[in-house]
Amino acid sequence: MSAQGSPSASGPPPPHQEHAPKGANPLRRTSDRVESWLRRFLMLVFLLGLPVAALSAGLTAYESSMRTVQTQSAQRQEVTARLTSDVRGNAEEAKRQAQVRWTDGNGTVRTGTAWVEPGTPKGATVRVWVDLDGTITGPPMNALNARTTGWFVGGMTTIGVTAGFFAARAGMRHVLDRRRYAQWEAEWDLVEPLWSARFRR
C-alpha cells in the first residue's frame, strides 16, 4: 500500500516531462544550436564545393596551358647550329653559353648564344630552338607540362578551399564564444550579488 499523498505509479508524468522533446538537452543554449547548424552548413559547402572548385581550377589551368603548348609549337622550331669556337671544360661541369651559327629557312645565316656542354669542339653541331624572328629560345611547353600545371593548380585550390573552411569554422566559433562570454558575464553580474550576500550574513 502506497503512502498517503504519493503519486500513483500509473499516474501522468511530472509536468516538466510532459512536453520535453525526446533527446532534448536542457543545458543546450541557442548559440549551441546555431553553431551546430552552421557547422553542418559549412561541412555541406565544403564537401560539395571542394571537388567542384579543385576540378574547375585544374581544368582551366590545363586548357590554358594546352593553348600555350599549341601556340609555342607553332611559333618555335628546332634547327641544327654549329659552334663558332671551342667550349672549354669537361663533361662533368655545368653547361656554358657559346656562340653558334645556323641558316634559317630563307637561307639567311644567323648567329646566337646557346647553352652547350663543356668540352664541345668548334664546328660541332648542336640542336637549338628558335622563334619566328630567328631568336634562340627555349623548347616549347609540352602536354606533360600542361598536365602538371593542371594538377598543381587543382592541388593548390584544394589546399586553399580546405584552409578557408577551417578559417570560417574557427571564425564562427570565435564569434559565438565571444557572445557566450558576454552572456555569462551579464548573468554573473545578476547572480554574484546573491551569492556574495549569503557569506555576509
C-alpha positions in Angstrom: 0.0 0.0 0.0 1.4 3.3 -1.0 1.9 6.2 1.4 -0.8 8.9 1.6 -0.4 11.6 -1.0 2.2 9.8 -3.0 1.6 9.7 -6.8 0.3 6.6 -8.3 2.7 4.6 -10.4 0.2 4.6 -13.3 -0.5 8.4 -13.0 0.6 11.1 -15.5 4.3 12.0 -15.7 5.5 15.1 -13.9 4.7 18.4 -15.7 8.3 19.1 -16.7 8.5 15.8 -18.6 5.2 16.1 -20.5 6.3 18.3 -23.3 10.1 17.7 -23.3 11.2 16.7 -26.7 12.9 13.3 -27.0 16.7 13.6 -26.5 16.5 17.3 -25.7 19.3 18.7 -23.6 18.1 21.4 -21.2 21.6 22.8 -20.9 21.9 23.4 -24.7 21.9 27.1 -25.5 20.6 28.9 -28.6 24.2 29.6 -29.6 24.9 25.9 -29.4 22.1 25.1 -31.8 23.2 27.9 -34.1 26.8 26.6 -34.0 25.6 23.1 -34.8 23.6 24.2 -37.8 26.3 26.5 -39.1 28.9 23.7 -38.8 26.6 21.4 -40.8 26.1 24.0 -43.4 29.9 24.7 -43.7 30.6 21.0 -44.0 28.0 20.6 -46.7 29.5 23.5 -48.6 33.0 22.1 -48.1 32.1 18.6 -49.3 30.2 19.8 -52.4 32.4 22.8 -53.2 35.8 21.3 -52.8 35.7 18.8 -55.7 33.9 21.4 -57.9 36.5 24.2 -57.2 39.5 21.9 -57.5 38.3 20.3 -60.7 37.3 23.6 -62.3 40.6 25.3 -61.4 42.6 22.4 -62.6 40.8 22.1 -65.9 41.0 25.8 -66.5 44.8 25.8 -65.9 45.2 22.7 -68.1 43.2 24.2 -71.0 45.1 27.5 -70.8 48.4 25.6 -70.7 47.4 23.5 -73.7 46.7 26.7 -75.7 50.2 27.8 -74.8 51.5 24.5 -76.0 49.8 24.8 -79.3 51.0 28.4 -79.7 54.6 27.8 -78.8 54.7 24.6 -81.0 53.5 26.7 -84.0 55.9 29.5 -83.3 59.1 27.6 -82.5 61.2 25.2 -84.4 64.3 23.2 -83.7 67.3 23.8 -86.0 70.8 22.5 -86.3 73.6 25.0 -85.5 77.4 24.8 -85.4 79.7 26.1 -82.7 81.9 29.0 -83.8 84.5 28.3 -81.1 85.7 25.6 -78.7 83.8 25.3 -75.4 86.4 24.7 -72.7 85.9 22.5 -69.7 85.0 18.8 -69.2 81.7 17.0 -69.3 81.3 17.0 -65.6 80.9 20.7 -65.4 77.7 22.7 -66.0 76.7 23.8 -69.4 78.1 27.1 -70.7 77.0 29.7 -73.2 78.7 29.6 -76.5 78.3 31.3 -79.9 76.6 29.3 -82.6 75.7 29.8 -86.3 72.9 28.4 -88.4 71.0 29.0 -91.6 67.3 29.7 -91.5 64.6 28.5 -93.9 65.2 31.6 -96.1 68.9 30.9 -96.5 69.9 33.7 -94.1 72.9 32.9 -91.8 72.2 33.7 -88.2 74.1 33.7 -85.0 73.2 33.5 -81.4 74.2 32.2 -78.0 73.1 28.8 -76.8 73.9 26.5 -73.8 76.4 23.9 -74.8 78.1 21.0 -73.0 81.7 21.9 -71.9 84.4 20.3 -74.0 82.5 20.5 -77.3 84.9 21.4 -80.1 84.5 24.2 -82.7 82.3 23.2 -85.6 80.3 20.6 -83.7 76.6 20.6 -84.3 74.0 21.4 -81.6 70.3 21.5 -81.7 68.7 24.8 -80.7 65.1 26.2 -80.6 64.4 29.4 -82.4 61.2 31.5 -82.7 59.7 33.1 -85.8 62.1 36.0 -85.5 65.1 33.7 -85.6 66.0 34.3 -81.9 67.2 31.4 -79.9 64.7 30.5 -77.2 63.8 27.5 -75.0 61.8 24.5 -76.2 58.0 24.8 -76.3 55.8 23.7 -73.5 54.5 20.1 -74.0 51.4 18.2 -72.9 53.2 16.9 -69.8 53.9 20.4 -68.6 50.2 21.3 -69.2 49.0 18.3 -67.2 51.5 19.1 -64.4 50.2 22.7 -64.3 46.6 21.5 -64.1 47.3 19.1 -61.2 49.3 21.7 -59.4 46.6 24.4 -59.7 44.0 21.8 -58.7 46.0 20.8 -55.6 46.6 24.4 -54.6 42.9 25.1 -54.9 42.2 22.1 -52.7 44.6 23.4 -50.0 43.1 26.9 -50.3 39.5 25.7 -50.0 40.4 23.5 -47.0 42.2 26.4 -45.3 39.2 28.6 -46.0 36.8 26.0 -44.5 38.8 25.7 -41.2 39.2 29.5 -41.1 35.5 30.0 -41.5 34.7 27.4 -38.8 37.3 29.0 -36.4 35.9 32.4 -37.1 32.3 31.2 -36.4 33.4 29.6 -33.2 35.3 32.8 -32.1 32.2 35.0 -32.7 29.9 32.6 -30.8 32.3 32.2 -27.9 32.5 36.0 -27.6 28.7 36.1 -27.4 28.7 33.3 -24.8 31.3 35.0 -22.7 29.3 38.3 -22.8 26.1 36.4 -21.8 27.9 34.6 -19.0 29.3 37.9 -17.7 25.9 39.6 -17.8 24.3 36.6 -16.0 27.1 36.6 -13.4 26.5 40.3 -12.7 23.0 39.3 -11.7 23.8 36.2 -9.7 27.1 37.3 -8.0 25.4 39.7 -5.5 23.1 37.0 -4.4 25.9 34.6 -3.8 28.0 37.2 -2.0 25.1 38.1 0.3 25.0 34.5 1.6 28.5 34.9 3.0 28.0 38.3 4.5 25.3 37.1 6.9 
